[in-house]
Structures are given as C-alpha cells and as structure tokens.
Amino acid sequence: MSMSRNGREPLYVVRNSPIHGRGVFAARYIRAGTRIVEYTGERISNREADRRYDDTRMKRHHTFLFTLDKKTVIDGAIETGGGDASYINHSCDPNCEAIITGKKIFIHALRGIYPGTELAYDYQYERTGRNDAKLEKFYFCKCGAENCRGSIMKPAKKKRSRSRRK
C-alpha cells in the first residue's frame, strides 16, 4: 500500500485482479495527472532481459520488463527489487500512463479514478514487422475493454491510401 503525499491516506492497494493475477486498485479518488507510483526494479541490458525472459520457452507471455531507453530495461520482478507498479495490468482503454522522467518511470493518472477501480496502462509492445500476426496471438490481451484490440502490442500502423487528384 502506498501513502498519498499527505502521508495519511493510501492511494492504492494491491489485490487479485480480474484482468490477470494481481492488480493495483485505487484506494481513494485519484485526480487526473496525479503521479501514483514509480516503476522500480533492477536496471539491466536488453541482452540480459532477453536471457531472463525467453519468449520461445514460455507457454504464455509474462514478464515485468519495462524499457527505459535504448540501453536499459527495468526488471520489475519482486525478486529483483520491483515494487507495486509491476502489478499494474495492461488495458486497451487505460486510466493511467507511464511517463519516463530522466532515468525513472512513473505511473500517472490519465483521468480521475474512483476508489475500487483497477489501475491500468497500455503496454504497447513494439512491433518488429516480422511475425507480427504470430506475436499478436502470443501477446494476447484479456483486459475486457470495449475497444480491446486483442493484443498488448502497439496498434498496427494504418496504411495510408493514396488519393488521386483530378
């Protein structure tokens, strides 16, 4: 549980989630723009992240990795010093966003969040252009949002149609 800036009331609680495993839920009303929690954990290289979490050996994707910059990934697993932010689940209709400030990642409220509401942000895993259809199935989404795109990958870029001038 995390205390609010006034040091008295918790902003959120961690408990079982209908989206996946554990989740983070508002314990009181959280105003839009509020910095809720920092995403913490061990800072590792991309190579080490690939070694720790080999998707080819997983039956289902599940990691706590968050890319900080081109060279650094934060492994938010509890065993590596991760905190409550690693329990925030993905949603295609998020109420939070991750903001990178310097060498830190913070989760902020996109809009007002009522007590009991699960906090979620859009993971938007990067597309490689190779095996994207296969990866979309591997990184399937079960957020339950009305606008769920079925995958936690970034939405595919729409091809622009060329209009002809007459």
PAGU-932473 format. One record per residue (C-alpha): residue number from 1; x, y, z; residue in three letters. Coordinates in steps of 0.05 Angstrom, whole numbers, plus 32768, in hexadecimal, padded with zeros to 4 digits. Each point is the difference from the previous one (the first is absolute). Example, Ala and Ser with C-alpha at 12.3 -4.5 7.8 and 13.67 -1.06 7.14 Angstrom:
2
[node 1 [80F6 7FA6 809C] ALA],
[node 2 [801B 8045 7FF3] SER],
This chain:
166
[node 1 [8000 8000 8000] MET],
[node 2 [801A 8045 7FEF] SER],
[node 3 [7FF2 803F 8027] MET],
[node 4 [7FE9 803F 7FDF] SER],
[node 5 [802C 803D 8001] ARG],
[node 6 [7FDD 8018 8040] ASN],
[node 7 [801A 7FC0 8021] GLY],
[node 8 [7FBC 7FEA 801A] ARG],
[node 9 [7FD5 7FDE 7FCD] GLU],
[node 10 [8017 7FC8 7FD2] PRO],
[node 11 [7FF9 800F 7FB5] LEU],
[node 12 [7FFA 7FB7 7FED] TYR],
[node 13 [7FFF 7FB7 8017] VAL],
[node 14 [801A 7FC1 7FDE] VAL],
[node 15 [7FD0 7FC5 7FFC] ARG],
[node 16 [7FE6 7FCA 7FD1] ASN],
[node 17 [7FEC 801A 7FBB] SER],
[node 18 [7FCB 7FEA 7FCF] PRO],
[node 19 [8030 8014 7FC7] ILE],
[node 20 [803C 7FD6 8016] HIS],
[node 21 [801D 7FE7 8041] GLY],
[node 22 [800B 803A 8030] ARG],
[node 23 [7FEC 8047 7FF0] GLY],
[node 24 [8003 8046 801D] VAL],
[node 25 [7FBF 8022 8014] PHE],
[node 26 [7FF0 8047 8015] ALA],
[node 27 [7FF5 8003 804C] ALA],
[node 28 [7FE4 8046 7FFB] ARG],
[node 29 [7FF0 8031 7FC8] TYR],
[node 30 [803E 8010 7FD6] ILE],
[node 31 [7FFE 8041 7FD8] ARG],
[node 32 [8015 8003 7FB7] ALA],
[node 33 [804A 800F 7FFA] GLY],
[node 34 [8012 7FE3 8044] THR],
[node 35 [8044 7FDD 8004] ARG],
[node 36 [7FEB 7FBE 801F] ILE],
[node 37 [803E 7FD4 8005] VAL],
[node 38 [8046 7FF6 7FE4] GLU],
[node 39 [800F 7FC1 7FD7] TYR],
[node 40 [803C 7FE4 8024] THR],
[node 41 [802E 7FC4 7FF9] GLY],
[node 42 [8044 7FEA 7FE9] GLU],
[node 43 [801D 8026 7FC5] ARG],
[node 44 [801A 7FCF 7FCC] ILE],
[node 45 [8016 7FFE 7FB7] SER],
[node 46 [7FD3 7FEA 7FC7] ASN],
[node 47 [802C 7FC2 7FF8] ARG],
[node 48 [7FF6 7FED 804A] GLU],
[node 49 [7FB5 800C 7FF9] ALA],
[node 50 [7FFE 7FD0 7FC5] ASP],
[node 51 [8028 7FCD 8028] ARG],
[node 52 [7FD1 8005 803C] ARG],
[node 53 [7FBF 7FFE 7FD9] TYR],
[node 54 [8006 7FD3 7FC3] ASP],
[node 55 [7FBC 8005 7FDE] ASP],
[node 56 [800E 7FC1 7FD7] THR],
[node 57 [8000 7FD6 8040] ARG],
[node 58 [7FC2 8020 801F] MET],
[node 59 [7FBB 7FE2 7FF7] LYS],
[node 60 [7FE2 8044 800D] ARG],
[node 61 [8023 8043 8002] HIS],
[node 62 [800B 801C 8045] HIS],
[node 63 [8039 802F 8012] THR],
[node 64 [800C 803E 802A] PHE],
[node 65 [802D 8023 7FCE] LEU],
[node 66 [7FF9 804A 7FF1] PHE],
[node 67 [802D 8021 7FCD] THR],
[node 68 [801F 803F 801C] LEU],
[node 69 [802C 8013 7FC5] ASP],
[node 70 [8027 7FDF 7FC6] LYS],
[node 71 [8032 7FE1 8030] LYS],
[node 72 [7FD9 7FF5 8040] THR],
[node 73 [7FC5 7FD5 8015] VAL],
[node 74 [7FE2 7FFE 8046] ILE],
[node 75 [7FEF 7FBB 8019] ASP],
[node 76 [7FC7 800D 8031] GLY],
[node 77 [7FFB 7FB9 801A] ALA],
[node 78 [7FFA 8000 804C] ILE],
[node 79 [803F 7FD4 8004] GLU],
[node 80 [8028 8038 7FDE] THR],
[node 81 [7FE7 8039 802B] GLY],
[node 82 [7FC0 800F 7FDA] GLY],
[node 83 [7FC8 8024 8023] GLY],
[node 84 [7FB5 8006 7FFD] ASP],
[node 85 [8001 8020 7FBB] ALA],
[node 86 [8013 7FBD 7FE2] SER],
[node 87 [7FBA 7FE7 8013] TYR],
[node 88 [7FDE 8034 7FD4] ILE],
[node 89 [7FDF 7FDB 7FC8] ASN],
[node 90 [7FF7 8012 7FB6] HIS],
[node 91 [7FC0 801D 7FE4] SER],
[node 92 [7FEF 8015 7FB9] CYS],
[node 93 [7FD6 8037 8022] ASP],
[node 94 [8031 8017 8036] PRO],
[node 95 [7FF3 802F 803A] ASN],
[node 96 [804B 800A 800B] CYS],
[node 97 [803E 800D 7FD7] GLU],
[node 98 [804A 7FF4 800B] ALA],
[node 99 [802C 803D 7FFC] ILE],
[node 100 [804B 7FFC 7FFB] ILE],
[node 101 [8022 8039 8026] THR],
[node 102 [804B 7FFF 7FFC] GLY],
[node 103 [8015 7FBA 8016] LYS],
[node 104 [7FBE 7FEF 8023] LYS],
[node 105 [7FBC 7FE7 7FEB] ILE],
[node 106 [7FC1 801A 8023] PHE],
[node 107 [7FB8 7FEB 7FF8] ILE],
[node 108 [7FD0 803B 7FFC] HIS],
[node 109 [7FB4 8003 7FFF] ALA],
[node 110 [7FE4 8012 7FBA] LEU],
[node 111 [7FBD 8011 801D] ARG],
[node 112 [7FDC 8000 8043] GLY],
[node 113 [8000 7FB9 801E] ILE],
[node 114 [7FCB 7FEC 8033] TYR],
[node 115 [800E 7FD4 803C] PRO],
[node 116 [7FFE 7FB5 7FF0] GLY],
[node 117 [8012 800C 7FB6] THR],
[node 118 [803B 7FD7 7FE6] GLU],
[node 119 [803A 802A 7FE7] LEU],
[node 120 [8019 7FEE 7FBB] ALA],
[node 121 [802B 801C 7FC9] TYR],
[node 122 [800A 7FEC 7FB7] ASP],
[node 123 [8040 7FD6 7FFB] TYR],
[node 124 [8006 800B 7FB5] GLN],
[node 125 [8036 7FCC 7FF2] TYR],
[node 126 [8029 8014 7FC3] GLU],
[node 127 [7FF3 7FDF 7FBD] ARG],
[node 128 [803B 7FE5 7FD9] THR],
[node 129 [7FDE 7FF7 7FBD] GLY],
[node 130 [8013 7FB6 8002] ARG],
[node 131 [7FCF 7FCC 801A] ASN],
[node 132 [7FD1 8037 8019] ASP],
[node 133 [7FC1 7FD4 7FF6] ALA],
[node 134 [8020 7FC8 8028] LYS],
[node 135 [8018 8031 8036] LEU],
[node 136 [7FBA 801F 8006] GLU],
[node 137 [7FE5 7FBB 8013] LYS],
[node 138 [803A 7FF4 8031] PHE],
[node 139 [7FF6 8044 8020] TYR],
[node 140 [7FB5 7FF9 8004] PHE],
[node 141 [7FD8 8031 802A] CYS],
[node 142 [7FC8 7FF0 802F] LYS],
[node 143 [7FF4 8046 801C] CYS],
[node 144 [7FB5 7FFD 7FF2] GLY],
[node 145 [7FFC 8047 7FE6] ALA],
[node 146 [7FCA 800E 7FCB] GLU],
[node 147 [8037 8018 7FD1] ASN],
[node 148 [802F 7FC5 800F] CYS],
[node 149 [802E 7FF5 7FC4] ARG],
[node 150 [800E 7FB8 8015] GLY],
[node 151 [804A 800A 800B] SER],
[node 152 [802D 8027 802E] ILE],
[node 153 [802B 8013 7FC4] MET],
[node 154 [7FFF 8047 7FE4] LYS],
[node 155 [7FC7 800A 7FD0] PRO],
[node 156 [8015 7FF2 7FB8] ALA],
[node 157 [800E 803E 7FD7] LYS],
[node 158 [7FC9 800B 7FCE] LYS],
[node 159 [8016 8001 7FB9] LYS],
[node 160 [7FF2 8043 7FE1] ARG],
[node 161 [7FD7 7FFD 7FC1] SER],
[node 162 [8017 802B 7FC7] ARG],
[node 163 [7FCA 802C 7FE4] SER],
[node 164 [8006 8015 7FB8] ARG],
[node 165 [7FF5 8048 7FED] ARG],
[node 166 [7FD8 800E 7FC3] LYS],
